[in-house]
Amino acid sequence: MKKIVFIISSVVMFLLAFSFDSRLVLADGFELEINDNSFQEDIELEKEIEKLLESAPELEAPIEDGVSTFMTSSSYKPRAGDILYTPSTQCKDNKDKCKGITGHVGIVSSTGSNVYHIRGLNSKPSSIGKSTWFNNYKKTLIIRPGSKSNGQKAADWVYKHYIKGTGKNKSYKVTLSRSVNLKTTYCSLIPWHGYVHGANHYMGGTSGYLMPSNLITNANANGFTVHGKVGY
């Protein structure tokens, strides 16, 4: 796992240092766009970055020591604020599209019956049913906050801001800023905003691109535990 994180971190560092006008399209279909015309000719470096991403092994999710976390989608009892992680944004019935190193996340609603997320390019934040999530994303890992109250507050905030409030019209774009005032957002930023602004609970730093997989690899440090693994 450390090796995977190191590879990904190295890729991002190279991109930031040398390829500021390139677009990096990652496994779940999003584009990481950084602007600086002074490096627009560096096409070869972008190709090298893509090779590194393609050669990185598929992520393996951590599990609780001594505890069986395997379950079915029907046996999973959702709780407000649970964060759902899937290896890809385009799973469905195409196994070839379920491979990737970036993944996708959503946050469970206040009632537990829905999941709030943003699908990808050309999308806006939306609420989908629990069954729809598991139909689309066969492989899902669930992390649960240690504080039930924090989970409820985070889910409530996401609903008020991203589903019914001013954030509902935000477009999809990956940025290095995590400001809630941006006109854009992306999947892992939605639960992060929910916990930060709804529960005053921070998960990692306050800037930089937040990879969906980071919410999993840093779950324990962020006060979450692996509650279940569906389809693994």
N, C-alpha and C positions, 0 to 999 in steps of 0.2 A: 504493500500500500504506500509506504514512504517513497519507494522508487517511482510509483505512478505519479504521486503528488509532485515529486522533484521534476519529473519530465514535463508535466503540465506547467509548473512554475517557470521552468527554463524557457519553454515556448513563449509564455506570456512576456517574460523579461526581454527575450530577443525581439519580440514584436514591438514592444514599447520603445526599445532602444534604437531599432534600425528600420522599422517599416511603418512609419506613421501615416502613410497615405494608402496603405493596402487594406483590403477587406478580408478578414479571416472568416470563412464559413465553416462552422463546426458541425458536429454530428447531428444535432437536433434541428439544424436548419437556420439558426440565427446568424447574423452577421455582426462581427465586432468591428466597428468602423472608427478609425482614429485619423484625424486630419493633420497633415503637415506636408506641404508640397515639396519640401526640400528632399524628401526620400522617395519620391514617386517612381523613380527608375529602378528601385531595388526589387525586381521581380524574382530573381534567383533566390533571394533570402526567403521570400514568401513560399516558394516551392519547397525549400528545406524545412520550413515550419510545418507545412502540410504533411511531409513525409514523417516527421516526428510524431505528429498527432495520429497518423494512420498506424504507426508501429507500436503505439502505446497499448498495453493489454487492456482488456475489458475490465471495468471496475468490479471489485468484489466488495459487497457490503459487510460491515462488521456485525457481529451478533453479541448478545449478552452472554457472559460466561456462565456455563452450566444451565442455561435456560433455553428450551426449545421455543423458537420464535416463528416456526413455520405454521401457516394457517391458510385457510381459504378465504376468498373475498366475502363469502356469506357468513363465516364464523367471526370475521373481524367486526368488533363493536366500536364504531368510530366515536371519538371524543373531540369536542371543540378544540381547535388549535393543533391537532395532529398534523404533522407535515408528511405528505406522501411523495416518495421519490421513485421515479422510474428511469431505467437506463436510456430511454429514447422518447422522443415526442411523437413518433410515428409507428408505434408497434402494431396494433390491430392484428391482422393475420399474416403479416409479412415479416418473417423472422429475420430476413436480411436487413430490415430497417430498424431492428431492435438492438443493433450493435452501436456502440458509441462510447465516448468518454465524458460527455458533458451531461446528458440526462435532462430531466424535467421534473419540476416539483409543483405541488399545489398545497393549499391549507384547508383543513376540514372546517366546515361552517359551524356556527353557534349551535345549531340543532343537531349536527352530526349527519344530516341527510344529504348534504351537498359538499362540493369541493370548489374552492375559488382558485382560479389560475388564469394565465394568459397563454394561449396556444403557441404563438410564434409570429413570424413575419405576417404583416397585414391583418393582425388580430388585435382585439381589445380585451381588457379583463372581463371574465365571465364566470357564471356559476353553473356547474353541471352536477347532475345527480351522482351519488356514490356508484351506482351500477354502471353508469356511463363511463366513469373513470376506469373501472376495472375491465370493462369491455374493450376500451381503447388501449389500456396499458396493462397487459397481462402480468408483467413483472412489476411489482410494487413493494417497496420497503417503507414501513411506517415508523417514524420516530415520534415519541410522545414527550411533551414537556413535563418536568418534575412537578411543576406547579399547575394544578388544574385551573386555578384562578387566572394565572397568566395566559393559559391557553384560551380561556373564554374571552378575556380582554382582547387578545390578539385577533381572534376570529371576529369579534364584534367590530373592531376597528377596520379590518379589511372589508367587511360588509358595508359599513357606513361610508368608507372612502372609495373603494374600488368597484363596488357593485352598485351602490345607490348614490354615491357622492360625486365630487368633481373628478375623481380619478377614473371613473368609468369610461371616459373618452380618451384616455391615454393610449397612444400607439406603442407598438413594440419596437424597442431598440435597446441594444446592450450598450451601456456606458460605464465609465469608470467612476462617475459620481453616483452616490446613493441618496441624493437629496430627494425629499418627497415633493419638492416644488417643480421637478422636471415635468415636461409634457409627455414624457415617455416612461416606460417601465419594462421589466422583463420578469420571467417566472420566479426566480429565486428572490428577487427584490420584494415581491408582494408579501410573503410571510415574514421576511426580515423587517419590512416596514410595520407590519402588524405587531410584532413583538416589541420593536423599539418604541413606536408611538402609542401603541395601545396598552402595553404592559410595562414600559420602561425597562425592558429586558433586552440587552444587546447580545448579538451573536457574532463575535469577531469584531473586526475593525469597522470604521465608519466611512471608508472610501475604498475604491478599487472594485473591479468586477468580482461579483460573488458567484462562483460556480455552483450549480445545484448540488454537485457531489460534495462540496465543502460542508454543506449542512449535515451530511451523513458522516463524513470522516471526523468532523469536529463535534459530533452530537453530545458526547459525554462532557466535553469541556464547556459546551453551551448550556448544560443543564437538561439535556434530553436523554432518553434511553431508547434502544431499539425495541419497539413493541411487537412488531410482526413482520414477516416476509411472506408475500403472496406470489405464487408462481415461480419461485426459485427452486 
